[in-house]
Amino acid sequence: MSNTKLNFLQSLIGQHLDNSPSPVGVWLNGKLKAVSPGSATVEYTVRKEMTNPLGTLQGGVFAVMMDDALGVAVYSLGKDKLYVSSNFYIDFLAGVNEGDNLVVRAEVLREGNTVLNVNIIAENPEGKMIAAGKCNLISKDFDGLKLPLYKGMDKKYPGLIYQQDC
């Protein structure tokens, strides 16, 4: 069976994810480096508006980057289910400064009937680990869920159900 979601994501390798259905994903402006079933690598550049008063990447924004990459990994599975985080923890191991790049790799470690277990690693471009995390996601009933339909999203994101009146 063809995985149209994975095929779509693979067509975006090397591109910034500036047309993501996620508004925060657009703001992050990550660049998709690699994707395979249950795995994604996204590179982010730390901008001034992402930093705290010390000039380093704010922890909440860091968590959003990791969550964004794991969302791509989960979407690459091609499932007709919606997943939401039931827990998410991160060990921050080093600081990141404005202008630095982060490479975030997310991999689905276990794919159960209702729970996914995902590992997330953030490294600098030289391969030094900056943060490590885990997330469990649970499947939610997809019946009746419709996403807002922004211009062109139905063509860019196959397999999702959209509201027609947005």
VOPAGU-2260 file (C-alpha; in pm, 1 decimal, decimal comma):
REM VOPAGU-2260
SITE   aa  ch    i         X         Y         Z
SITE  MET   A    0       0,0       0,0       0,0
SITE  SER   A    1     135,1     341,3     -96,6
SITE  ASN   A    2     206,1     593,2     178,6
SITE  THR   A    3     102,7     923,3      17,9
SITE  LYS   A    4     195,7    1119,5     331,7
SITE  LEU   A    5     550,8     982,5     328,2
SITE  ASN   A    6     580,3    1040,6     -46,6
SITE  PHE   A    7     467,6    1399,1       2,5
SITE  LEU   A    8     717,3    1459,8     283,5
SITE  GLN   A    9     999,7    1306,6      80,2
SITE  SER   A   10     925,1    1560,6    -194,7
SITE  LEU   A   11    1001,4    1835,2      61,1
SITE  ILE   A   12    1350,8    1715,9     160,2
SITE  GLY   A   13    1589,5    2010,5     141,4
SITE  GLN   A   14    1309,6    2265,8     172,2
SITE  HIS   A   15    1193,5    2488,9     455,6
SITE  LEU   A   16     859,3    2381,5     598,5
SITE  ASP   A   17     708,1    2726,5     552,6
SITE  ASN   A   18     380,1    2585,6     420,5
SITE  SER   A   19     315,9    2360,3     719,1
SITE  PRO   A   20     -44,4    2321,2     835,2
SITE  SER   A   21      93,8    2416,8    1177,4
SITE  PRO   A   22     120,3    2795,7    1225,3
SITE  VAL   A   23     394,3    2748,8    1485,5
SITE  GLY   A   24     574,9    2516,5    1242,8
SITE  VAL   A   25     569,8    2795,0     983,9
SITE  TRP   A   26     710,8    3035,7    1244,6
SITE  LEU   A   27     991,0    2791,6    1333,2
SITE  ASN   A   28    1080,8    2766,5     961,4
SITE  GLY   A   29    1258,7    2432,3     992,2
SITE  LYS   A   30    1431,5    2273,8     695,9
SITE  LEU   A   31    1350,4    1907,9     630,2
SITE  LYS   A   32    1678,1    1717,1     600,7
SITE  ALA   A   33    1554,9    1356,2     590,1
SITE  VAL   A   34    1238,1    1151,8     632,7
SITE  SER   A   35    1153,6     782,9     628,9
SITE  PRO   A   36     865,6     587,5     782,4
SITE  GLY   A   37     854,5     693,4    1148,4
SITE  SER   A   38    1166,4     909,1    1132,7
SITE  ALA   A   39    1238,3    1272,9    1049,9
SITE  THR   A   40    1534,0    1509,7    1070,0
SITE  VAL   A   41    1465,4    1884,4    1070,7
SITE  GLU   A   42    1718,9    2166,5    1100,1
SITE  TYR   A   43    1628,3    2492,9    1273,6
SITE  THR   A   44    1814,0    2824,0    1297,9
SITE  VAL   A   45    1780,9    3009,4    1628,8
SITE  ARG   A   46    1650,6    3361,9    1567,1
SITE  LYS   A   47    1651,7    3652,9    1812,2
SITE  GLU   A   48    1277,6    3620,1    1883,6
SITE  MET   A   49    1342,2    3260,9    1997,6
SITE  THR   A   50    1586,0    3360,1    2272,0
SITE  ASN   A   51    1554,6    3441,3    2640,8
SITE  PRO   A   52    1708,4    3748,6    2813,4
SITE  LEU   A   53    2043,7    3564,7    2829,5
SITE  GLY   A   54    2049,2    3541,4    2448,7
SITE  THR   A   55    2013,1    3163,6    2445,1
SITE  LEU   A   56    1733,6    2954,5    2299,1
SITE  GLN   A   57    1432,4    2972,2    2530,7
SITE  GLY   A   58    1344,1    2626,8    2667,5
SITE  GLY   A   59     980,1    2638,8    2558,1
SITE  VAL   A   60    1077,7    2723,9    2202,0
SITE  PHE   A   61    1334,4    2443,7    2213,8
SITE  ALA   A   62    1055,0    2204,5    2317,1
SITE  VAL   A   63     838,7    2328,8    2030,6
SITE  MET   A   64    1120,2    2252,8    1784,5
SITE  MET   A   65    1142,8    1899,6    1916,9
SITE  ASP   A   66     763,5    1862,5    1907,5
SITE  ASP   A   67     755,9    1991,7    1548,9
SITE  ALA   A   68    1011,8    1734,5    1433,2
SITE  LEU   A   69     831,2    1449,5    1608,4
SITE  GLY   A   70     509,7    1560,5    1436,4
SITE  VAL   A   71     678,1    1512,9    1098,7
SITE  ALA   A   72     802,3    1168,2    1204,2
SITE  VAL   A   73     454,8    1063,0    1318,0
SITE  TYR   A   74     289,2    1202,5    1002,1
SITE  SER   A   75     537,5    1002,1     791,3
SITE  LEU   A   76     381,4     679,6     919,5
SITE  GLY   A   77      84,7     754,1     692,6
SITE  LYS   A   78    -174,2     654,6     949,6
SITE  ASP   A   79    -535,2     771,0     938,0
SITE  LYS   A   80    -523,3     857,7    1306,5
SITE  LEU   A   81    -468,1    1174,2    1501,8
SITE  TYR   A   82    -207,4    1156,7    1779,3
SITE  VAL   A   83    -170,7    1387,4    2076,2
SITE  SER   A   84     104,8    1394,6    2337,7
SITE  SER   A   85      28,3    1226,1    2667,4
SITE  ASN   A   86     369,7    1311,7    2809,7
SITE  PHE   A   87     685,1    1480,9    2687,5
SITE  TYR   A   88    1012,4    1524,9    2867,3
SITE  ILE   A   89    1339,3    1679,5    2764,1
SITE  ASP   A   90    1687,8    1681,2    2912,2
SITE  PHE   A   91    1860,1    2005,3    2811,4
SITE  LEU   A   92    2232,7    1928,8    2798,2
SITE  ALA   A   93    2384,2    2248,4    2655,4
SITE  GLY   A   94    2285,1    2602,2    2564,2
SITE  VAL   A   95    2215,8    2725,2    2213,8
SITE  ASN   A   96    2280,1    3082,9    2100,6
SITE  GLU   A   97    2114,6    3311,9    1850,3
SITE  GLY   A   98    2235,2    3224,2    1499,9
SITE  ASP   A   99    2315,7    2863,6    1591,6
SITE  ASN   A  100    2164,7    2575,3    1398,7
SITE  LEU   A  101    2003,2    2274,2    1562,5
SITE  VAL   A  102    1949,2    1940,5    1394,4
SITE  VAL   A  103    1653,4    1761,0    1553,1
SITE  ARG   A  104    1598,3    1390,9    1483,7
SITE  ALA   A  105    1277,2    1219,6    1586,1
SITE  GLU   A  106    1218,0     846,5    1560,8
SITE  VAL   A  107     914,9     639,3    1648,2
SITE  LEU   A  108    1057,8     364,5    1869,7
SITE  ARG   A  109     738,3     173,2    1934,5
SITE  GLU   A  110     416,8     178,9    1739,2
SITE  GLY   A  111     135,7      24,2    1941,9
SITE  ASN   A  112    -235,4      12,7    1861,5
SITE  THR   A  113    -308,2     331,8    2054,1
SITE  VAL   A  114      28,7     461,0    2179,6
SITE  LEU   A  115     340,4     574,9    1995,7
SITE  ASN   A  116     673,0     613,1    2176,1
SITE  VAL   A  117     904,9     865,6    2013,1
SITE  ASN   A  118    1270,1     947,1    2082,6
SITE  ILE   A  119    1396,3    1297,5    1999,0
SITE  ILE   A  120    1760,7    1409,0    1985,4
SITE  ALA   A  121    1885,1    1763,9    1915,6
SITE  GLU   A  122    2244,4    1814,2    1806,3
SITE  ASN   A  123    2456,2    2095,1    1675,2
SITE  PRO   A  124    2574,6    2055,2    1312,0
SITE  GLU   A  125    2899,3    1895,7    1437,4
SITE  GLY   A  126    2703,1    1617,4    1608,1
SITE  LYS   A  127    2730,2    1731,5    1971,5
SITE  MET   A  128    2413,5    1632,2    2159,5
SITE  ILE   A  129    2235,8    1942,1    2291,3
SITE  ALA   A  130    1912,3    1783,5    2418,8
SITE  ALA   A  131    1740,9    1446,3    2438,5
SITE  GLY   A  132    1374,7    1372,9    2489,6
SITE  LYS   A  133    1095,7    1119,0    2477,5
SITE  CYS   A  134     729,6    1155,4    2403,4
SITE  ASN   A  135     434,6     921,8    2422,7
SITE  LEU   A  136     140,6    1000,6    2198,8
SITE  ILE   A  137    -204,6     848,9    2209,6
SITE  SER   A  138    -441,7     808,8    1918,3
SITE  LYS   A  139    -760,6    1008,7    1920,9
SITE  ASP   A  140   -1081,7     938,5    1738,4
SITE  PHE   A  141   -1056,0    1095,3    1393,3
SITE  ASP   A  142   -1431,1    1082,8    1324,1
SITE  GLY   A  143   -1574,5    1429,5    1297,9
SITE  LEU   A  144   -1238,4    1606,8    1326,8
SITE  LYS   A  145   -1188,0    1860,3    1052,0
SITE  LEU   A  146    -892,4    2094,1    1018,8
SITE  PRO   A  147    -919,7    2454,1     897,3
SITE  LEU   A  148    -877,1    2467,4     520,7
SITE  TYR   A  149    -615,8    2725,3     431,9
SITE  LYS   A  150    -557,6    2799,8      65,2
SITE  GLY   A  151    -389,0    2506,2    -105,7
SITE  MET   A  152    -359,4    2285,6     203,7
SITE  ASP   A  153    -580,3    2013,3      59,0
SITE  LYS   A  154    -327,9    1965,8    -223,7
SITE  LYS   A  155     -18,8    1996,9      -6,1
SITE  TYR   A  156    -133,8    1767,6     273,8
SITE  PRO   A  157    -314,0    1465,5     132,0
SITE  GLY   A  158    -515,1    1239,6     355,7
SITE  LEU   A  159    -644,2    1502,8     596,2
SITE  ILE   A  160   -1006,1    1610,5     633,7
SITE  TYR   A  161   -1073,9    1983,1     611,9
SITE  GLN   A  162   -1355,0    2219,9     697,0
SITE  GLN   A  163   -1499,1    2370,7     382,9
SITE  ASP   A  164   -1622,8    2691,8     541,8
SITE  CYS   A  165   -1294,5    2856,4     651,5
